[in-house]
């Protein structure tokens, strides 16, 4: 489980295996595979770091993380590289 923060600063834990989509709309919105949505204050980069760390800790290979450059604002210092489709 990864810890995420709602806009209200309330923290909760989420199973990253249930995440289908993470969007910036302009807030960060997480959509689960059951279509339930959460708006969180964490950035996409922070979430991707937490998800990657989660998979390392549990000893699994994280799923392929791909994104398009429009997912991030210019100057966003995410540690993840762009993978062109």
PDB file of N, CA, C and O in Angstrom:
ATOM      1  N   UNK A   1       0.839  -1.178   0.000  1.00  0.00           N
ATOM      2  CA  UNK A   1       0.000   0.000   0.000  1.00  0.00           C
ATOM      3  C   UNK A   1       0.886   1.243   0.000  1.00  0.00           C
ATOM      4  O   UNK A   1       1.971   1.255   0.581  1.00  0.00           O
ATOM      5  N   UNK A   2       0.397   2.284  -0.664  1.00  0.00           N
ATOM      6  CA  UNK A   2       1.108   3.556  -0.670  1.00  0.00           C
ATOM      7  C   UNK A   2       0.249   4.602   0.035  1.00  0.00           C
ATOM      8  O   UNK A   2      -0.979   4.575  -0.043  1.00  0.00           O
ATOM      9  N   UNK A   3       0.926   5.531   0.730  1.00  0.00           N
ATOM     10  CA  UNK A   3       0.211   6.596   1.421  1.00  0.00           C
ATOM     11  C   UNK A   3       0.018   7.760   0.461  1.00  0.00           C
ATOM     12  O   UNK A   3       0.975   8.228  -0.156  1.00  0.00           O
ATOM     13  N   UNK A   4      -1.220   8.227   0.334  1.00  0.00           N
ATOM     14  CA  UNK A   4      -1.533   9.397  -0.496  1.00  0.00           C
ATOM     15  C   UNK A   4      -2.318  10.396   0.347  1.00  0.00           C
ATOM     16  O   UNK A   4      -2.891  10.041   1.377  1.00  0.00           O
ATOM     17  N   UNK A   5      -2.337  11.657  -0.107  1.00  0.00           N
ATOM     18  CA  UNK A   5      -3.020  12.714   0.624  1.00  0.00           C
ATOM     19  C   UNK A   5      -4.148  13.282  -0.218  1.00  0.00           C
ATOM     20  O   UNK A   5      -3.950  13.654  -1.374  1.00  0.00           O
ATOM     21  N   UNK A   6      -5.333  13.345   0.372  1.00  0.00           N
ATOM     22  CA  UNK A   6      -6.440  14.028  -0.288  1.00  0.00           C
ATOM     23  C   UNK A   6      -6.154  15.530  -0.267  1.00  0.00           C
ATOM     24  O   UNK A   6      -5.285  15.990   0.473  1.00  0.00           O
ATOM     25  N   UNK A   7      -6.875  16.278  -1.068  1.00  0.00           N
ATOM     26  CA  UNK A   7      -6.742  17.732  -1.090  1.00  0.00           C
ATOM     27  C   UNK A   7      -6.952  18.305   0.316  1.00  0.00           C
ATOM     28  O   UNK A   7      -6.331  19.304   0.679  1.00  0.00           O
ATOM     29  N   UNK A   8      -7.821  17.676   1.098  1.00  0.00           N
ATOM     30  CA  UNK A   8      -8.102  18.119   2.468  1.00  0.00           C
ATOM     31  C   UNK A   8      -6.959  17.791   3.429  1.00  0.00           C
ATOM     32  O   UNK A   8      -7.067  18.047   4.628  1.00  0.00           O
ATOM     33  N   UNK A   9      -5.870  17.227   2.915  1.00  0.00           N
ATOM     34  CA  UNK A   9      -4.679  16.821   3.672  1.00  0.00           C
ATOM     35  C   UNK A   9      -4.886  15.533   4.462  1.00  0.00           C
ATOM     36  O   UNK A   9      -3.968  15.083   5.149  1.00  0.00           O
ATOM     37  N   UNK A  10      -6.068  14.932   4.381  1.00  0.00           N
ATOM     38  CA  UNK A  10      -6.322  13.646   5.026  1.00  0.00           C
ATOM     39  C   UNK A  10      -5.521  12.577   4.282  1.00  0.00           C
ATOM     40  O   UNK A  10      -5.549  12.516   3.053  1.00  0.00           O
ATOM     41  N   UNK A  11      -4.812  11.739   5.030  1.00  0.00           N
ATOM     42  CA  UNK A  11      -4.003  10.689   4.418  1.00  0.00           C
ATOM     43  C   UNK A  11      -4.765   9.366   4.420  1.00  0.00           C
ATOM     44  O   UNK A  11      -5.537   9.077   5.333  1.00  0.00           O
ATOM     45  N   UNK A  12      -4.532   8.574   3.384  1.00  0.00           N
ATOM     46  CA  UNK A  12      -5.092   7.228   3.325  1.00  0.00           C
ATOM     47  C   UNK A  12      -4.147   6.359   2.513  1.00  0.00           C
ATOM     48  O   UNK A  12      -3.246   6.864   1.844  1.00  0.00           O
ATOM     49  N   UNK A  13      -4.356   5.062   2.573  1.00  0.00           N
ATOM     50  CA  UNK A  13      -3.499   4.108   1.880  1.00  0.00           C
ATOM     51  C   UNK A  13      -4.256   3.494   0.708  1.00  0.00           C
ATOM     52  O   UNK A  13      -5.453   3.218   0.789  1.00  0.00           O
ATOM     53  N   UNK A  14      -3.526   3.290  -0.377  1.00  0.00           N
ATOM     54  CA  UNK A  14      -4.114   2.817  -1.611  1.00  0.00           C
ATOM     55  C   UNK A  14      -3.256   1.679  -2.167  1.00  0.00           C
ATOM     56  O   UNK A  14      -2.027   1.747  -2.143  1.00  0.00           O
ATOM     57  N   UNK A  15      -3.911   0.647  -2.662  1.00  0.00           N
ATOM     58  CA  UNK A  15      -3.204  -0.463  -3.284  1.00  0.00           C
ATOM     59  C   UNK A  15      -2.854  -0.053  -4.713  1.00  0.00           C
ATOM     60  O   UNK A  15      -3.755   0.111  -5.536  1.00  0.00           O
ATOM     61  N   UNK A  16      -1.569   0.118  -5.028  1.00  0.00           N
ATOM     62  CA  UNK A  16      -1.200   0.580  -6.367  1.00  0.00           C
ATOM     63  C   UNK A  16      -1.549  -0.406  -7.479  1.00  0.00           C
ATOM     64  O   UNK A  16      -1.602  -0.023  -8.648  1.00  0.00           O
ATOM     65  N   UNK A  17      -1.784  -1.655  -7.136  1.00  0.00           N
ATOM     66  CA  UNK A  17      -2.174  -2.632  -8.145  1.00  0.00           C
ATOM     67  C   UNK A  17      -3.573  -2.362  -8.692  1.00  0.00           C
ATOM     68  O   UNK A  17      -3.941  -2.886  -9.743  1.00  0.00           O
ATOM     69  N   UNK A  18      -4.352  -1.550  -7.984  1.00  0.00           N
ATOM     70  CA  UNK A  18      -5.710  -1.237  -8.414  1.00  0.00           C
ATOM     71  C   UNK A  18      -5.796   0.030  -9.244  1.00  0.00           C
ATOM     72  O   UNK A  18      -6.873   0.379  -9.728  1.00  0.00           O
ATOM     73  N   UNK A  19      -4.661   0.733  -9.420  1.00  0.00           N
ATOM     74  CA  UNK A  19      -4.674   1.988 -10.172  1.00  0.00           C
ATOM     75  C   UNK A  19      -4.728   1.698 -11.665  1.00  0.00           C
ATOM     76  O   UNK A  19      -3.931   0.926 -12.196  1.00  0.00           O
ATOM     77  N   UNK A  20      -5.684   2.335 -12.325  1.00  0.00           N
ATOM     78  CA  UNK A  20      -5.779   2.215 -13.781  1.00  0.00           C
ATOM     79  C   UNK A  20      -5.169   3.444 -14.454  1.00  0.00           C
ATOM     80  O   UNK A  20      -4.393   3.317 -15.401  1.00  0.00           O
ATOM     81  N   UNK A  21      -5.523   4.636 -13.960  1.00  0.00           N
ATOM     82  CA  UNK A  21      -5.078   5.882 -14.594  1.00  0.00           C
ATOM     83  C   UNK A  21      -4.722   6.898 -13.523  1.00  0.00           C
ATOM     84  O   UNK A  21      -5.387   6.981 -12.490  1.00  0.00           O
ATOM     85  N   UNK A  22      -3.656   7.680 -13.775  1.00  0.00           N
ATOM     86  CA  UNK A  22      -3.340   8.855 -12.965  1.00  0.00           C
ATOM     87  C   UNK A  22      -3.326  10.028 -13.926  1.00  0.00           C
ATOM     88  O   UNK A  22      -2.594  10.019 -14.916  1.00  0.00           O
ATOM     89  N   UNK A  23      -4.140  11.048 -13.633  1.00  0.00           N
ATOM     90  CA  UNK A  23      -4.266  12.204 -14.522  1.00  0.00           C
ATOM     91  C   UNK A  23      -4.003  13.501 -13.764  1.00  0.00           C
ATOM     92  O   UNK A  23      -4.153  13.576 -12.544  1.00  0.00           O
ATOM     93  N   UNK A  24      -3.614  14.501 -14.514  1.00  0.00           N
ATOM     94  CA  UNK A  24      -3.463  15.850 -13.983  1.00  0.00           C
ATOM     95  C   UNK A  24      -4.570  16.678 -14.626  1.00  0.00           C
ATOM     96  O   UNK A  24      -4.554  16.895 -15.838  1.00  0.00           O
ATOM     97  N   UNK A  25      -5.537  17.147 -13.824  1.00  0.00           N
ATOM     98  CA  UNK A  25      -6.756  17.719 -14.419  1.00  0.00           C
ATOM     99  C   UNK A  25      -7.244  19.044 -13.845  1.00  0.00           C
ATOM    100  O   UNK A  25      -8.471  19.136 -13.877  1.00  0.00           O
ATOM    101  N   UNK A  26      -6.650  20.023 -13.363  1.00  0.00           N
ATOM    102  CA  UNK A  26      -5.239  20.237 -13.060  1.00  0.00           C
ATOM    103  C   UNK A  26      -4.796  19.571 -11.769  1.00  0.00           C
ATOM    104  O   UNK A  26      -3.594  19.411 -11.553  1.00  0.00           O
ATOM    105  N   UNK A  27      -5.738  19.171 -10.889  1.00  0.00           N
ATOM    106  CA  UNK A  27      -5.340  18.397  -9.709  1.00  0.00           C
ATOM    107  C   UNK A  27      -5.004  16.979 -10.158  1.00  0.00           C
ATOM    108  O   UNK A  27      -5.365  16.558 -11.257  1.00  0.00           O
ATOM    109  N   UNK A  28      -4.313  16.257  -9.298  1.00  0.00           N
ATOM    110  CA  UNK A  28      -3.976  14.880  -9.623  1.00  0.00           C
ATOM    111  C   UNK A  28      -5.163  13.988  -9.284  1.00  0.00           C
ATOM    112  O   UNK A  28      -5.627  13.955  -8.144  1.00  0.00           O
ATOM    113  N   UNK A  29      -5.649  13.264 -10.294  1.00  0.00           N
ATOM    114  CA  UNK A  29      -6.796  12.376 -10.104  1.00  0.00           C
ATOM    115  C   UNK A  29      -6.373  10.939 -10.386  1.00  0.00           C
ATOM    116  O   UNK A  29      -5.796  10.636 -11.430  1.00  0.00           O
ATOM    117  N   UNK A  30      -6.674  10.063  -9.429  1.00  0.00           N
ATOM    118  CA  UNK A  30      -6.377   8.639  -9.557  1.00  0.00           C
ATOM    119  C   UNK A  30      -7.689   7.919  -9.851  1.00  0.00           C
ATOM    120  O   UNK A  30      -8.668   8.079  -9.121  1.00  0.00           O
ATOM    121  N   UNK A  31      -7.705   7.128 -10.918  1.00  0.00           N
ATOM    122  CA  UNK A  31      -8.863   6.296 -11.231  1.00  0.00           C
ATOM    123  C   UNK A  31      -8.458   4.842 -11.024  1.00  0.00           C
ATOM    124  O   UNK A  31      -7.459   4.380 -11.576  1.00  0.00           O
ATOM    125  N   UNK A  32      -9.241   4.128 -10.228  1.00  0.00           N
ATOM    126  CA  UNK A  32      -8.975   2.718  -9.969  1.00  0.00           C
ATOM    127  C   UNK A  32      -9.640   1.847 -11.029  1.00  0.00           C
ATOM    128  O   UNK A  32     -10.446   2.332 -11.822  1.00  0.00           O
ATOM    129  N   UNK A  33      -9.304   0.572 -11.039  1.00  0.00           N
ATOM    130  CA  UNK A  33      -9.864  -0.331 -12.047  1.00  0.00           C
ATOM    131  C   UNK A  33     -11.371  -0.514 -11.886  1.00  0.00           C
ATOM    132  O   UNK A  33     -12.046  -0.929 -12.828  1.00  0.00           O
ATOM    133  N   UNK A  34     -11.907  -0.205 -10.691  1.00  0.00           N
ATOM    134  CA  UNK A  34     -13.362  -0.274 -10.480  1.00  0.00           C
ATOM    135  C   UNK A  34     -14.042   1.062 -10.794  1.00  0.00           C
ATOM    136  O   UNK A  34     -15.222   1.249 -10.497  1.00  0.00           O
ATOM    137  N   UNK A  35     -13.285   1.993 -11.400  1.00  0.00           N
ATOM    138  CA  UNK A  35     -13.740   3.332 -11.826  1.00  0.00           C
ATOM    139  C   UNK A  35     -13.934   4.317 -10.669  1.00  0.00           C
ATOM    140  O   UNK A  35     -14.399   5.434 -10.900  1.00  0.00           O
ATOM    141  N   UNK A  36     -13.594   3.940  -9.439  1.00  0.00           N
ATOM    142  CA  UNK A  36     -13.634   4.878  -8.317  1.00  0.00           C
ATOM    143  C   UNK A  36     -12.504   5.885  -8.503  1.00  0.00           C
ATOM    144  O   UNK A  36     -11.400   5.513  -8.901  1.00  0.00           O
ATOM    145  N   UNK A  37     -12.776   7.161  -8.215  1.00  0.00           N
ATOM    146  CA  UNK A  37     -11.797   8.223  -8.449  1.00  0.00           C
ATOM    147  C   UNK A  37     -11.441   8.923  -7.148  1.00  0.00           C
ATOM    148  O   UNK A  37     -12.284   9.102  -6.269  1.00  0.00           O
ATOM    149  N   UNK A  38     -10.172   9.318  -7.042  1.00  0.00           N
ATOM    150  CA  UNK A  38      -9.685  10.087  -5.902  1.00  0.00           C
ATOM    151  C   UNK A  38      -8.908  11.288  -6.433  1.00  0.00           C
ATOM    152  O   UNK A  38      -8.082  11.149  -7.334  1.00  0.00           O
ATOM    153  N   UNK A  39      -9.175  12.462  -5.875  1.00  0.00           N
ATOM    154  CA  UNK A  39      -8.370  13.646  -6.173  1.00  0.00           C
ATOM    155  C   UNK A  39      -7.410  13.807  -5.009  1.00  0.00           C
ATOM    156  O   UNK A  39      -7.825  13.886  -3.852  1.00  0.00           O
ATOM    157  N   UNK A  40      -6.121  13.855  -5.326  1.00  0.00           N
ATOM    158  CA  UNK A  40      -5.088  13.887  -4.290  1.00  0.00           C
ATOM    159  C   UNK A  40      -4.171  15.079  -4.481  1.00  0.00           C
ATOM    160  O   UNK A  40      -4.093  15.656  -5.566  1.00  0.00           O
ATOM    161  N   UNK A  41      -3.476  15.439  -3.407  1.00  0.00           N
ATOM    162  CA  UNK A  41      -2.550  16.570  -3.486  1.00  0.00           C
ATOM    163  C   UNK A  41      -1.149  16.138  -3.929  1.00  0.00           C
ATOM    164  O   UNK A  41      -0.314  16.985  -4.250  1.00  0.00           O
ATOM    165  N   UNK A  42      -0.889  14.833  -3.949  1.00  0.00           N
ATOM    166  CA  UNK A  42       0.401  14.336  -4.431  1.00  0.00           C
ATOM    167  C   UNK A  42       0.530  14.629  -5.924  1.00  0.00           C
ATOM    168  O   UNK A  42      -0.461  14.587  -6.654  1.00  0.00           O
ATOM    169  N   UNK A  43       1.748  14.924  -6.379  1.00  0.00           N
ATOM    170  CA  UNK A  43       1.971  15.120  -7.810  1.00  0.00           C
ATOM    171  C   UNK A  43       2.082  13.766  -8.495  1.00  0.00           C
ATOM    172  O   UNK A  43       2.254  12.741  -7.835  1.00  0.00           O
ATOM    173  N   UNK A  44       1.985  13.765  -9.807  1.00  0.00           N
ATOM    174  CA  UNK A  44       2.147  12.516 -10.557  1.00  0.00           C
ATOM    175  C   UNK A  44       3.534  11.934 -10.307  1.00  0.00           C
ATOM    176  O   UNK A  44       3.673  10.727 -10.111  1.00  0.00           O
ATOM    177  N   UNK A  45       4.551  12.776 -10.313  1.00  0.00           N
ATOM    178  CA  UNK A  45       5.915  12.311 -10.060  1.00  0.00           C
ATOM    179  C   UNK A  45       6.056  11.653  -8.696  1.00  0.00           C
ATOM    180  O   UNK A  45       6.699  10.611  -8.572  1.00  0.00           O
ATOM    181  N   UNK A  46       5.453  12.259  -7.661  1.00  0.00           N
ATOM    182  CA  UNK A  46       5.497  11.677  -6.313  1.00  0.00           C
ATOM    183  C   UNK A  46       4.802  10.321  -6.291  1.00  0.00           C
ATOM    184  O   UNK A  46       5.308   9.375  -5.688  1.00  0.00           O
ATOM    185  N   UNK A  47       3.653  10.223  -6.942  1.00  0.00           N
ATOM    186  CA  UNK A  47       2.933   8.955  -6.981  1.00  0.00           C
ATOM    187  C   UNK A  47       3.734   7.876  -7.700  1.00  0.00           C
ATOM    188  O   UNK A  47       3.784   6.732  -7.247  1.00  0.00           O
ATOM    189  N   UNK A  48       4.357   8.233  -8.816  1.00  0.00           N
ATOM    190  CA  UNK A  48       5.151   7.247  -9.558  1.00  0.00           C
ATOM    191  C   UNK A  48       6.341   6.766  -8.727  1.00  0.00           C
ATOM    192  O   UNK A  48       6.701   5.591  -8.783  1.00  0.00           O
ATOM    193  N   UNK A  49       6.951   7.670  -7.956  1.00  0.00           N
ATOM    194  CA  UNK A  49       8.040   7.267  -7.068  1.00  0.00           C
ATOM    195  C   UNK A  49       7.541   6.291  -6.007  1.00  0.00           C
ATOM    196  O   UNK A  49       8.182   5.273  -5.749  1.00  0.00           O
ATOM    197  N   UNK A  50       6.397   6.598  -5.392  1.00  0.00           N
ATOM    198  CA  UNK A  50       5.825   5.730  -4.356  1.00  0.00           C
ATOM    199  C   UNK A  50       5.456   4.365  -4.922  1.00  0.00           C
ATOM    200  O   UNK A  50       5.684   3.340  -4.279  1.00  0.00           O
ATOM    201  N   UNK A  51       4.890   4.348  -6.117  1.00  0.00           N
ATOM    202  CA  UNK A  51       4.497   3.078  -6.744  1.00  0.00           C
ATOM    203  C   UNK A  51       5.727   2.238  -7.048  1.00  0.00           C
ATOM    204  O   UNK A  51       5.748   1.038  -6.774  1.00  0.00           O
ATOM    205  N   UNK A  52       6.753   2.865  -7.615  1.00  0.00           N
ATOM    206  CA  UNK A  52       7.992   2.144  -7.928  1.00  0.00           C
ATOM    207  C   UNK A  52       8.628   1.597  -6.661  1.00  0.00           C
ATOM    208  O   UNK A  52       9.069   0.448  -6.643  1.00  0.00           O
ATOM    209  N   UNK A  53       8.685   2.402  -5.596  1.00  0.00           N
ATOM    210  CA  UNK A  53       9.260   1.955  -4.325  1.00  0.00           C
ATOM    211  C   UNK A  53       8.438   0.805  -3.730  1.00  0.00           C
ATOM    212  O   UNK A  53       9.003  -0.144  -3.187  1.00  0.00           O
ATOM    213  N   UNK A  54       7.120   0.888  -3.830  1.00  0.00           N
ATOM    214  CA  UNK A  54       6.241  -0.178  -3.340  1.00  0.00           C
ATOM    215  C   UNK A  54       6.600  -1.506  -4.012  1.00  0.00           C
ATOM    216  O   UNK A  54       6.754  -2.522  -3.334  1.00  0.00           O
ATOM    217  N   UNK A  55       6.733  -1.503  -5.327  1.00  0.00           N
ATOM    218  CA  UNK A  55       7.041  -2.744  -6.034  1.00  0.00           C
ATOM    219  C   UNK A  55       8.433  -3.267  -5.685  1.00  0.00           C
ATOM    220  O   UNK A  55       8.645  -4.479  -5.656  1.00  0.00           O
ATOM    221  N   UNK A  56       9.379  -2.373  -5.423  1.00  0.00           N
ATOM    222  CA  UNK A  56      10.713  -2.816  -4.984  1.00  0.00           C
ATOM    223  C   UNK A  56      10.626  -3.493  -3.629  1.00  0.00           C
ATOM    224  O   UNK A  56      11.232  -4.545  -3.422  1.00  0.00           O
ATOM    225  N   UNK A  57       9.876  -2.902  -2.697  1.00  0.00           N
ATOM    226  CA  UNK A  57       9.765  -3.436  -1.337  1.00  0.00           C
ATOM    227  C   UNK A  57       9.100  -4.802  -1.326  1.00  0.00           C
ATOM    228  O   UNK A  57       9.529  -5.692  -0.592  1.00  0.00           O
ATOM    229  N   UNK A  58       8.069  -4.977  -2.121  1.00  0.00           N
ATOM    230  CA  UNK A  58       7.372  -6.273  -2.133  1.00  0.00           C
ATOM    231  C   UNK A  58       8.057  -7.287  -3.042  1.00  0.00           C
ATOM    232  O   UNK A  58       7.621  -8.436  -3.127  1.00  0.00           O
ATOM    233  N   UNK A  59       9.120  -6.876  -3.718  1.00  0.00           N
ATOM    234  CA  UNK A  59       9.905  -7.811  -4.517  1.00  0.00           C
ATOM    235  C   UNK A  59       9.321  -8.155  -5.866  1.00  0.00           C
ATOM    236  O   UNK A  59       9.597  -9.222  -6.414  1.00  0.00           O
ATOM    237  N   UNK A  60       8.513  -7.258  -6.406  1.00  0.00           N
ATOM    238  CA  UNK A  60       7.934  -7.476  -7.724  1.00  0.00           C
ATOM    239  C   UNK A  60       8.470  -6.437  -8.694  1.00  0.00           C
ATOM    240  O   UNK A  60       8.939  -5.374  -8.287  1.00  0.00           O
ATOM    241  N   UNK A  61       8.398  -6.749  -9.964  1.00  0.00           N
ATOM    242  CA  UNK A  61       8.770  -5.782 -10.985  1.00  0.00           C
ATOM    243  C   UNK A  61       7.591  -4.861 -11.207  1.00  0.00           C
ATOM    244  O   UNK A  61       6.467  -5.318 -11.412  1.00  0.00           O
ATOM    245  N   UNK A  62       7.847  -3.556 -11.166  1.00  0.00           N
ATOM    246  CA  UNK A  62       6.744  -2.618 -11.369  1.00  0.00           C
ATOM    247  C   UNK A  62       6.275  -2.677 -12.818  1.00  0.00           C
ATOM    248  O   UNK A  62       7.051  -2.999 -13.718  1.00  0.00           O
ATOM    249  N   UNK A  63       5.007  -2.365 -13.034  1.00  0.00           N
ATOM    250  CA  UNK A  63       4.510  -2.339 -14.412  1.00  0.00           C
ATOM    251  C   UNK A  63       5.222  -1.257 -15.213  1.00  0.00           C
ATOM    252  O   UNK A  63       5.761  -0.307 -14.645  1.00  0.00           O
ATOM    253  N   UNK A  64       5.222  -1.405 -16.521  1.00  0.00           N
ATOM    254  CA  UNK A  64       5.827  -0.397 -17.398  1.00  0.00           C
ATOM    255  C   UNK A  64       5.114   0.935 -17.184  1.00  0.00           C
ATOM    256  O   UNK A  64       3.904   1.034 -17.383  1.00  0.00           O
ATOM    257  N   UNK A  65       5.856   1.947 -16.784  1.00  0.00           N
ATOM    258  CA  UNK A  65       5.272   3.271 -16.577  1.00  0.00           C
ATOM    259  C   UNK A  65       5.590   4.110 -17.800  1.00  0.00           C
ATOM    260  O   UNK A  65       6.753   4.398 -18.082  1.00  0.00           O
ATOM    261  N   UNK A  66       4.564   4.494 -18.515  1.00  0.00           N
ATOM    262  CA  UNK A  66       4.748   5.352 -19.678  1.00  0.00           C
ATOM    263  C   UNK A  66       3.887   6.582 -19.519  1.00  0.00           C
ATOM    264  O   UNK A  66       2.834   6.534 -18.883  1.00  0.00           O
ATOM    265  N   UNK A  67       4.322   7.663 -20.084  1.00  0.00           N
ATOM    266  CA  UNK A  67       3.532   8.880 -20.060  1.00  0.00           C
ATOM    267  C   UNK A  67       3.926   9.744 -21.232  1.00  0.00           C
ATOM    268  O   UNK A  67       4.989   9.557 -21.825  1.00  0.00           O
ATOM    269  N   UNK A  68       3.086  10.671 -21.559  1.00  0.00           N
ATOM    270  CA  UNK A  68       3.357  11.608 -22.634  1.00  0.00           C
ATOM    271  C   UNK A  68       3.779  12.932 -22.023  1.00  0.00           C
ATOM    272  O   UNK A  68       3.426  13.228 -20.882  1.00  0.00           O
ATOM    273  N   UNK A  69       4.517  13.715 -22.755  1.00  0.00           N
ATOM    274  CA  UNK A  69       5.058  14.952 -22.205  1.00  0.00           C
ATOM    275  C   UNK A  69       3.972  15.898 -21.726  1.00  0.00           C
ATOM    276  O   UNK A  69       4.247  16.735 -20.866  1.00  0.00           O
ATOM    277  N   UNK A  70       2.744  15.808 -22.243  1.00  0.00           N
ATOM    278  CA  UNK A  70       1.692  16.708 -21.806  1.00  0.00           C
ATOM    279  C   UNK A  70       1.176  16.371 -20.409  1.00  0.00           C
ATOM    280  O   UNK A  70       0.385  17.130 -19.849  1.00  0.00           O
ATOM    281  N   UNK A  71       1.609  15.249 -19.839  1.00  0.00           N
ATOM    282  CA  UNK A  71       1.204  14.894 -18.490  1.00  0.00           C
ATOM    283  C   UNK A  71       1.913  15.733 -17.431  1.00  0.00           C
ATOM    284  O   UNK A  71       1.473  15.771 -16.282  1.00  0.00           O
ATOM    285  N   UNK A  72       2.991  16.396 -17.794  1.00  0.00           N
ATOM    286  CA  UNK A  72       3.779  17.148 -16.840  1.00  0.00           C
ATOM    287  C   UNK A  72       3.981  18.571 -17.335  1.00  0.00           C
ATOM    288  O   UNK A  72       4.126  18.811 -18.533  1.00  0.00           O
ATOM    289  N   UNK A  73       3.989  19.497 -16.408  1.00  0.00           N
ATOM    290  CA  UNK A  73       4.258  20.877 -16.772  1.00  0.00           C
ATOM    291  C   UNK A  73       5.752  21.050 -17.001  1.00  0.00           C
ATOM    292  O   UNK A  73       6.565  20.304 -16.454  1.00  0.00           O
ATOM    293  N   UNK A  74       6.098  22.020 -17.797  1.00  0.00           N
ATOM    294  CA  UNK A  74       7.505  22.301 -18.039  1.00  0.00           C
ATOM    295  C   UNK A  74       8.164  22.657 -16.719  1.00  0.00           C
ATOM    296  O   UNK A  74       7.612  23.423 -15.929  1.00  0.00           O
ATOM    297  N   UNK A  75       9.330  22.107 -16.484  1.00  0.00           N
ATOM    298  CA  UNK A  75      10.043  22.363 -15.248  1.00  0.00           C
ATOM    299  C   UNK A  75       9.725  21.352 -14.157  1.00  0.00           C
ATOM    300  O   UNK A  75      10.346  21.380 -13.095  1.00  0.00           O
ATOM    301  N   UNK A  76       8.772  20.462 -14.397  1.00  0.00           N
ATOM    302  CA  UNK A  76       8.450  19.418 -13.426  1.00  0.00           C
ATOM    303  C   UNK A  76       9.654  18.478 -13.378  1.00  0.00           C
ATOM    304  O   UNK A  76      10.004  17.870 -14.390  1.00  0.00           O
ATOM    305  N   UNK A  77      10.281  18.356 -12.228  1.00  0.00           N
ATOM    306  CA  UNK A  77      11.515  17.583 -12.133  1.00  0.00           C
ATOM    307  C   UNK A  77      11.237  16.141 -11.710  1.00  0.00           C
ATOM    308  O   UNK A  77      11.723  15.671 -10.682  1.00  0.00           O
ATOM    309  N   UNK A  78      10.447  15.458 -12.527  1.00  0.00           N
ATOM    310  CA  UNK A  78      10.153  14.056 -12.271  1.00  0.00           C
ATOM    311  C   UNK A  78      11.379  13.203 -12.606  1.00  0.00           C
ATOM    312  O   UNK A  78      12.085  13.498 -13.570  1.00  0.00           O
ATOM    313  N   UNK A  79      11.642  12.147 -11.823  1.00  0.00           N
ATOM    314  CA  UNK A  79      12.811  11.305 -12.097  1.00  0.00           C
ATOM    315  C   UNK A  79      12.570  10.288 -13.202  1.00  0.00           C
ATOM    316  O   UNK A  79      13.468   9.512 -13.529  1.00  0.00           O
ATOM    317  N   UNK A  80      11.382  10.278 -13.778  1.00  0.00           N
ATOM    318  CA  UNK A  80      11.058   9.271 -14.771  1.00  0.00           C
ATOM    319  C   UNK A  80      11.290   9.815 -16.181  1.00  0.00           C
ATOM    320  O   UNK A  80      11.013  10.980 -16.464  1.00  0.00           O
ATOM    321  N   UNK A  81      11.798   8.960 -17.048  1.00  0.00           N
ATOM    322  CA  UNK A  81      12.097   9.427 -18.407  1.00  0.00           C
ATOM    323  C   UNK A  81      10.899   9.218 -19.311  1.00  0.00           C
ATOM    324  O   UNK A  81      10.047   8.365 -19.060  1.00  0.00           O
ATOM    325  N   UNK A  82      10.853  10.000 -20.348  1.00  0.00           N
ATOM    326  CA  UNK A  82       9.769   9.947 -21.315  1.00  0.00           C
ATOM    327  C   UNK A  82       9.980   8.760 -22.240  1.00  0.00           C
ATOM    328  O   UNK A  82      11.065   8.593 -22.797  1.00  0.00           O
ATOM    329  N   UNK A  83       8.965   7.943 -22.409  1.00  0.00           N
ATOM    330  CA  UNK A  83       9.008   6.805 -23.328  1.00  0.00           C
ATOM    331  C   UNK A  83       8.023   7.130 -24.434  1.00  0.00           C
ATOM    332  O   UNK A  83       6.815   7.163 -24.200  1.00  0.00           O
ATOM    333  N   UNK A  84       8.519   7.368 -25.620  1.00  0.00           N
ATOM    334  CA  UNK A  84       7.655   7.728 -26.748  1.00  0.00           C
ATOM    335  C   UNK A  84       6.866   6.505 -27.196  1.00  0.00           C
ATOM    336  O   UNK A  84       7.418   5.406 -27.255  1.00  0.00           O
ATOM    337  N   UNK A  85       5.566   6.679 -27.517  1.00  0.00           N
ATOM    338  CA  UNK A  85       4.757   5.548 -27.990  1.00  0.00           C
ATOM    339  C   UNK A  85       5.175   5.085 -29.364  1.00  0.00           C
ATOM    340  O   UNK A  85       4.593   4.143 -29.902  1.00  0.00           O
TER     341      UNK A  85
END
